[in-house]
Amino acid sequence: MLEDRGAAPRATALAYVTALAQLLAPPPTGSARGGAARGRDRGLLDERCEACAGSSDRILSPRALLGRAFSGVLAPPAVAVRAVAWLLLWEAAGLTCSPAIAFNTTPTDAGIRATCSEIILRQEVLKDGFHRDLLIKVKFGESIEDLQTCRLLIKQYIPTGLFVDPYELSSLRERNITEAVMVSENFNIEAPNYLSKESEVLIYARQDSQCIDCFQAFLPVHYRYHRPHSKDGETFIVLNNPDLLMYCDQEFPILKCWAQSEVTAPCALNSKDNCQWNNMKYKSVYKNANLQVPVGLTIHASLVCSVTLFITVLCSTLILVAVFKYGHFSL
């Protein structure tokens, strides 16, 4: 027969609390006030027992019961002390519900995600000048062999300071260089920064040949013209990280770990059918991409206009002279 190691300390604490409760018990006056106090204590005990026997959604801790004893109007000192004595008695007798709370708690999302491998996204802007290339790489902790039935879609938001040429995208798709399509309609590639709107591009990522568990996407972007500044001769464009959408024909642990919501998008580049893609949470290597754009200065406006007008008049005159001198006219 196994020996209960906590029986002796519990019996001692029980005897001590019982003696304390007897010392603090009011004399049997038979008054209504004493009966109300005893009824309150009995009610607290009954409520405590019902909470322990009931569901895990209604559990009272000793501190909560003590708060109930002091809530509303201020309780008499004897009543408060008796409430403390009852709580100590329950603790010594092992009637508290704290262990039940420990057994009834379910694993949190953080605990589940701790066992999942992270999705890492890296966004880089290549080349110099006004015409750049956006390269996005996504690395999974799981092997691509396990994700062969999955597709990856990148939803990139293009700020007003940049634009994507839809005709260039069409040419790249024909040459099988990238699989990207414009989402925004009524898109003007000639508009300056202050007259343009933000646009969206969908890029269907491909498996990276240099990385076993990686995908990559490629998108050419171009700078728009900006307003001249009064002091600084440059401005910055913030290119935010994209939305990472994932669609799989079967369930994978990575979907349960990092899927945040569902987004409706075309299943494939040339498909008219829509699929419910999972918007995935990922870890970005860089917070955002900052692009530096040179702009003109307002103090140079008169000089630039004068030189431009002079060159235009000069070139037009030279063209007219050449036409009348070397041209052959027939009446």
RAUR-V139073 format. One record per backbone hydrogen bond with DSSP energy under -1.0 kcal/mol. CO is the residue of the C=O (numbers start at 1). NH is the residue of the N-H. E is the energy in kcal/mol with one decimal. If there is no record, write none. Layout:
co=CO nh=NH e=E
co=CO nh=NH e=E
This chain:
co=4 nh=7 e=-1.4
co=6 nh=10 e=-1.7
co=7 nh=11 e=-2.5
co=8 nh=12 e=-2.3
co=9 nh=13 e=-2.5
co=10 nh=14 e=-2.4
co=11 nh=15 e=-2.5
co=12 nh=16 e=-2.3
co=13 nh=17 e=-2.5
co=14 nh=18 e=-2.4
co=15 nh=19 e=-2.2
co=16 nh=20 e=-2.2
co=17 nh=21 e=-2.6
co=18 nh=22 e=-2.1
co=19 nh=23 e=-2.2
co=20 nh=24 e=-1.9
co=27 nh=29 e=-2.4
co=31 nh=35 e=-1.9
co=32 nh=36 e=-2.3
co=33 nh=37 e=-2.1
co=34 nh=38 e=-2.5
co=35 nh=39 e=-2.4
co=36 nh=40 e=-2.2
co=37 nh=41 e=-2.3
co=38 nh=42 e=-2.6
co=39 nh=43 e=-2.3
co=40 nh=44 e=-2.3
co=41 nh=45 e=-2.2
co=42 nh=46 e=-2.7
co=43 nh=47 e=-2.8
co=44 nh=48 e=-2.3
co=45 nh=49 e=-2.4
co=46 nh=50 e=-2.5
co=47 nh=51 e=-2.2
co=48 nh=52 e=-1.8
co=49 nh=53 e=-2.1
co=50 nh=54 e=-1.6
co=55 nh=58 e=-1.2
co=61 nh=65 e=-2.1
co=62 nh=66 e=-2.3
co=63 nh=67 e=-2.2
co=64 nh=68 e=-2.1
co=65 nh=69 e=-1.9
co=66 nh=70 e=-1.3
co=67 nh=71 e=-1.1
co=76 nh=80 e=-2.2
co=77 nh=81 e=-2.6
co=78 nh=82 e=-2.3
co=79 nh=83 e=-2.2
co=80 nh=84 e=-2.0
co=81 nh=85 e=-2.4
co=82 nh=86 e=-2.6
co=83 nh=87 e=-2.1
co=84 nh=88 e=-2.5
co=85 nh=89 e=-2.2
co=86 nh=90 e=-2.4
co=87 nh=91 e=-2.4
co=88 nh=92 e=-2.5
co=89 nh=93 e=-2.1
co=90 nh=95 e=-2.7
co=97 nh=101 e=-1.7
co=98 nh=102 e=-1.7
co=99 nh=103 e=-2.0
co=100 nh=104 e=-1.9
co=101 nh=105 e=-1.2
co=108 nh=112 e=-1.8
co=109 nh=113 e=-2.8
co=110 nh=114 e=-1.3
co=112 nh=115 e=-1.2
co=113 nh=116 e=-1.4
co=119 nh=283 e=-3.4
co=120 nh=139 e=-3.0
co=121 nh=285 e=-2.6
co=122 nh=137 e=-2.8
co=124 nh=135 e=-3.0
co=126 nh=133 e=-1.6
co=130 nh=223 e=-2.7
co=132 nh=221 e=-2.3
co=133 nh=126 e=-3.5
co=134 nh=219 e=-2.2
co=135 nh=124 e=-2.9
co=136 nh=217 e=-2.4
co=137 nh=122 e=-3.0
co=138 nh=215 e=-2.8
co=139 nh=120 e=-2.4
co=147 nh=150 e=-1.7
co=149 nh=249 e=-1.0
co=151 nh=247 e=-2.3
co=152 nh=205 e=-1.6
co=153 nh=245 e=-3.2
co=154 nh=203 e=-2.8
co=155 nh=243 e=-2.4
co=156 nh=201 e=-2.3
co=158 nh=199 e=-2.1
co=159 nh=162 e=-1.6
co=161 nh=224 e=-2.3
co=163 nh=222 e=-2.0
co=165 nh=169 e=-2.0
co=166 nh=170 e=-1.9
co=167 nh=171 e=-1.8
co=168 nh=172 e=-2.3
co=169 nh=173 e=-2.3
co=170 nh=174 e=-1.8
co=171 nh=175 e=-1.5
co=172 nh=177 e=-2.7
co=173 nh=176 e=-1.2
co=179 nh=204 e=-2.9
co=181 nh=202 e=-2.6
co=192 nh=195 e=-1.2
co=193 nh=196 e=-1.0
co=199 nh=158 e=-2.9
co=200 nh=183 e=-2.6
co=201 nh=156 e=-2.6
co=202 nh=181 e=-2.1
co=203 nh=154 e=-3.1
co=206 nh=216 e=-2.9
co=213 nh=140 e=-2.8
co=214 nh=208 e=-2.3
co=215 nh=138 e=-3.0
co=216 nh=206 e=-2.6
co=217 nh=136 e=-2.5
co=219 nh=134 e=-3.6
co=221 nh=132 e=-2.5
co=222 nh=163 e=-2.0
co=225 nh=193 e=-3.3
co=229 nh=298 e=-2.4
co=233 nh=295 e=-1.8
co=235 nh=293 e=-3.4
co=237 nh=291 e=-3.0
co=239 nh=289 e=-2.3
co=243 nh=155 e=-2.5
co=244 nh=280 e=-3.2
co=245 nh=153 e=-3.0
co=246 nh=278 e=-3.1
co=247 nh=151 e=-2.9
co=252 nh=255 e=-1.1
co=252 nh=256 e=-1.2
co=253 nh=257 e=-1.7
co=254 nh=258 e=-2.1
co=255 nh=259 e=-1.7
co=258 nh=281 e=-2.1
co=261 nh=279 e=-3.3
co=263 nh=277 e=-3.2
co=265 nh=275 e=-3.1
co=273 nh=267 e=-2.6
co=275 nh=265 e=-2.0
co=277 nh=263 e=-3.0
co=278 nh=246 e=-2.1
co=279 nh=260 e=-3.0
co=283 nh=121 e=-2.5
co=289 nh=239 e=-3.4
co=291 nh=237 e=-2.7
co=293 nh=235 e=-2.8
co=296 nh=229 e=-2.8
co=297 nh=300 e=-1.3
co=298 nh=301 e=-1.6
co=300 nh=304 e=-2.6
co=301 nh=305 e=-2.5
co=302 nh=306 e=-2.2
co=303 nh=307 e=-2.4
co=304 nh=308 e=-2.3
co=305 nh=309 e=-2.4
co=306 nh=310 e=-2.4
co=307 nh=311 e=-2.4
co=308 nh=312 e=-2.2
co=309 nh=313 e=-2.3
co=310 nh=314 e=-2.5
co=311 nh=315 e=-2.6
co=312 nh=316 e=-2.1
co=313 nh=317 e=-2.2
co=314 nh=318 e=-2.3
co=315 nh=319 e=-2.1
co=316 nh=320 e=-2.1
co=317 nh=321 e=-2.5
co=318 nh=322 e=-2.2
co=319 nh=323 e=-2.0
co=320 nh=324 e=-2.5
co=321 nh=325 e=-2.0
co=322 nh=326 e=-2.3
co=323 nh=327 e=-1.5
